[in-house]
Amino acid sequence: MASQIDKCLQCGARIIWVFATATGRRMPMDAATDPKGTWIIETCGPDYYARCVGKDFTKYAGIRHKSHFATCPDANRFRVKRK
């Protein structure tokens, strides 16, 4: 995963750019793992995909991450307004 690690332009945190499986859009994910995170990162070739697994810790016991939108203090500056 090291080649996908980047820095948030606002807060400087380490992030991983992934494709969200539900929308296919790129989204920033915290590079640090978090046992209370609701996302897992999967690979398919050179790309990384994030799948939301929620808080069902018994079904998905793998390495978890949090969306950087949930942890960045400046996340609203980067959110795309939907029509």
Secondary structure as the mmCIF struct_conf table of DSSP 4:
data_model
#
loop_
_struct_conf.conf_type_id
_struct_conf.id
_struct_conf.beg_label_comp_id
_struct_conf.beg_label_asym_id
_struct_conf.beg_label_seq_id
_struct_conf.end_label_comp_id
_struct_conf.end_label_asym_id
_struct_conf.end_label_seq_id
HELX_RH_3T_P HELX_RH_3T_P1 ALA A 2 GLN A 4
STRN STRN1 ILE A 5 LYS A 7
TURN_TY1_P TURN_TY1_P1 LEU A 9 CYS A 11
STRN STRN2 ARG A 14 ALA A 20
TURN_TY1_P TURN_TY1_P2 THR A 21 THR A 23
STRN STRN3 ARG A 26 ASP A 30
BEND BEND1 ALA A 31 ALA A 32
TURN_TY1_P TURN_TY1_P3 PRO A 35 LYS A 36
BEND BEND2 THR A 38 THR A 38
STRN STRN4 TRP A 39 CYS A 44
TURN_TY1_P TURN_TY1_P4 GLY A 45 PRO A 46
STRN STRN5 ASP A 47 CYS A 52
TURN_TY1_P TURN_TY1_P5 GLY A 54 LYS A 55
TURN_TY1_P TURN_TY1_P6 PHE A 57 LYS A 59
BEND BEND3 GLY A 62 GLY A 62
STRN STRN6 HIS A 65 HIS A 65
STRN STRN7 SER A 67 SER A 67
HELX_RH_AL_P HELX_RH_AL_P1 HIS A 68 THR A 71
TURN_TY1_P TURN_TY1_P7 PRO A 73 ASP A 74
HELX_RH_3T_P HELX_RH_3T_P2 ALA A 75 ARG A 77
TURN_TY1_P TURN_TY1_P8 PHE A 78 PHE A 78
HELX_LH_PP_P HELX_LH_PP_P1 ARG A 79 ARG A 82
#
